[in-house]
């Protein structure tokens, strides 16, 4: 049999189904040979580029929704709740639409299994901490400083890999962590010199770094529960998050804030919320995809690297 070809449909079916249909691995009878390095590298490059684009767009959208002078909406949990709810709805809708054939053939059927939902619950709690602390960090700092404020992800990843997985690391990795910590404090010092330093934003940035690292580790751990399907994991994770967000919104009085929000009936506001929800769906999916195709540490390095782009654009625009 000829070597498996890298096709868009093949990648989609493999990623969504999570089974053995890897387009880069030969079919049965192919001798079990792995795909050529170039094809495997191309697959990873495509996934990383998707993650970068989606993540950068998400940062600017959330900055508008959370801290725009024209909106003045002080309800960060509601913004995140809406994005999670729309993500779960999109997963379910596309899965139901897959039964009709193109353009989404091969998506796995979705049904809410309480046992699976409970197994995913620890990841969902970490996910809530991650997206909430990310948004609160973005609310209190500018886009240019946002990725500096949450730049300790790789440091936490090395630390947690040792504490939770008992994996040691090399001296060079520890030196790299030292450079990252030095860069973090340099960024804090320069932000303070500009007079725009927010310790609240820094606190949530450090918390976001911890949660991002935990999220990457637990995503890899929980994937077997959903048969390796990023699609199913995204669905369960966001359904759980919606349930957990509701009491938090009540506790923090965000429903009262929404009741007095003067743009609650504005089509442009809901248009931006919907766009943010679509990108929230995309970032949740491509994050899991990047972790699945690489590793938690590689995912965090990719996340830190893509932060250079919004930093540069943010400095220019803001």
N, C-alpha and C positions, 0 to 999 in steps of 0.2 A: 504494500500500500504506500502511496506517496506521502511525503511529509505533510503534516497538518498545516494549513494555511492560516495566516493571521487575518481574520475578517472581522468586520464590525459586528455582524450578527453573532459570530462565535463568541466574541468577548462579552457581549451583552448577555447571551444565554448562560455562559459560565458564571459571570458575576452575580446575576440575579438568582440563578438556580442553586449555585453553591455546590453542585455535584461534581461528577467527574468529567464534565464536558469541557475541559480546558482546551481551547483551540490551539494552544501551544504544545500540547502533549499529544503524540500520535495516538490514533484510535487503536482498538484492540487488534492485535496481530501485527502491530508496528514494531514489536520487539522491545517495547518499554523504553525506547530511547527518548531522552529529553529533547525538547526543541532547541534549535541553534541559539547560541548566546545572543545574537543580534536581534532575533525575534522576541526573546524574553526581555531584553533591554528596551526594545521598542514598546512593548506592552507597559512596562513600568513607567517609561517616559510619558506615555499618553495619560496614564492615571495621575501622575504627579502634576502634569500641566493642567488637567481638569481640576485638580484640587487647588492649585494656585489661583486659577481664574475665579473659581467659585468663592474661595476664601477672601480674596481681595475685594470682590464685588460685595460680599456679605458685610465686610467691615464698614464700607462707606454707606450702605443701606441702613445698617443698624445705628450708625452715628447720627444719621438724619432722624430716624424714628425715636431715638433715645434723648437727643440733646439739641434738636433743632429749635431755634428761637421762634420760628413760625408755627411750630406745633405746641411746644410747652406741655408735653405729655410726661408726667412723672409716674409712669407705670411700667417699669422695666420687666416685671414678671408677666404682665399681661401680654406685652409684645412677644416674649419668649413662648408663652402658653399658646398664643395664636399661631406662631410658626410651627410648634409641635403638633397642634391639632390639624393644621393644613397638611403637614407632612404625612400624618397617619391617614388622613382622608385621601390624599393623592396615591399613597401606596395601595389602599384598598380599592380605589377607583380604577387604577391602572391594572391591578390584578384581575378585577372583574371584567375589564375591557379586553384583557388578553384572551378571554374565551371566544371573542369575536374574530381573532386572528390579527393581522397586521393593524397598526404598526408595532404592536407589543407582543409578538408571539413568544411563547416559552416562559412567561413569568409564572412563578409558583403560586398556587392558590393560597389565599390567606384566610385563616380563621383564628379566632382568639381562643387559645388553649390556656386555661388558668394555670396549669402546671408549668408550661413554658414561660408564661408571664411572671410567675414567682421566681423562676430560675434567672430571668433577665433583670429582676428588680434591683439587685445590688448595682448593676451597671447603670440602670436608670437613675438611681439616686446620685451616682457620680456624675452622670450626664447632666442632671439638673444643676448640680454644683458648678459644673464646667460652664454651661451656657449662661447661667445667672451671673457668675463672677466675671465672665468675659464681658457681658453687657454692662454690668455695673462699673467695671474698669473703664470701658469705652465711654460711659456716661460722664465719668469724673476726669478723664484726661483727653487730650487731643489725639487725632489719628496718628500724628507723627511720633508721639511718645507711647502709644498703645502697645506696640510690639516690644518696646523696651521694657515696659512695665510687666509684661508677662513672658519675659525671655528666659526664665529659669527652668523651662520645661525639661530640657536635656539634663540639667543637673538633678532634678527630681527623678528623672527616669533612671539615671545611674544609681542614685541612692535607693530608690524603691526596688530596683532589680536585685540589689544586694540584700535588702531587708526582707522582701517578700519571696523572691525567687532564688535567693542564695547564690546569685551569679556575681562573680568578681569581675573587675574590669582592669584594663591596662593602665600603666602609669601615664601614657600619652592621653588617654581619655580623661584621667583625673586632672592633668595639666590643662586640657581643653575646658573642663568645667571651671577651673580657676580663672581662665581667660574670660569665660562667660560671666562669672560673678563680678570680675573686675569691670567688664563692659557695662553691666547692670548698674553698678554703683557710679560709674562715670556718667551714665545717662541721667541718673537721679541727681547727681551734683550739677550737671548742666541745666537740667530742668529747674532746679532750685535757683540757679544763677539768673535764669530768665524770669523768675518770679511767678511761674505757673505750676509749681510743684503741688500735687495733691496727694497727701499721705493716704487718704481713703482710696484713691485710685491705685496707688502702689500696693496697698493691702489686698485689694481685690485682684490685682495683677498677679501677685505671688500665689494667692489662693487659686486663681485660674491656672497657673503653671502646674500646681500640684494636681488639680483635677484633670487637666489635659493628659498628664503622664499616667494617672490612674486609669483614665478612660481608655488609653491605648492598650495598657496591659490587660484590663478586664475585657475589652472587646475581643482580643485574641483568645482569652480564656472562655468566653461565653459563646463564641461562634459554633462550636460543636453542638450546643444545645438546639440551635436552629438549623442543623444539618449544613453548616458552613455557608448559609445563604445571607448575604448582606441585606437583601430585600426584606426577608422575614425579621432580621434583627432590627432594621430601621423601623419597621411597623411596630413591633412589640415595645421597643425602647420609647417611641414617641407616645404610644397609648399609655404606658405606665407613667410617663412624664406628665401627661395631661391630668391624670388622676391625682398625682402628687402635687402639682402646681395649684390646684383649686383651693385647698385649705390654706396654702401659703399666701395666696392672693387675698383671701378673706382676712387672714391674720394681720396683714400689712395694710389693710384698708384700700386696696387698689380698686375695688368695685365702687367705692364712694368717689374716688378720683375720676373714674370713668363716667360716673353719673353727672359730674360737674364739668366734664370735658366739652368745650364748645364746638369741637370739630368732629364729634362722634357720628354725625350724619353726613359728613363730607365725603363725596365719591373719591376725591383725590387722596384723602387720608386712607380709605380702605383699599384704594388701588396700590398705594405704597406698602400697606400692610400685607396685601396679597403677594406683591412682588417679593417682599421680604420672606414670606412664607415659602414661596417657590424656591428661593435660594437657600432657605433653611432646610428644605427637603433635599436639595442638591448637595449641600455641604455635609449633611448627615450621611448621605449615601456614599459620596466620594471619599469621605474620611474613612469609613469602614472598608471601602475598596482599596485605599492606599495601605491601610494596616494589613489587610489580607494578602496583598501582593508583595509587600515588603516586610517590615517588622515594626514593632512599637517605637524603637529607637530611631529607625530611618524615617518614620512618619513625623516624629518630633523634630528631627533635623530639617526635614522638608518644610515643616510649619515655621520654624525659625528663619529659614532662608527666604521663604516667600514674604516674610515681614519686611524685607528691604524695599519691596515695591511700594506698599502703601505708605511706608515711612517717607520715601522720596517724593511721592505724589502729594502726601499730606503736608510736607514742608513747603512744597511749591504752591499749593492751593490755599492752605489754611494758615 
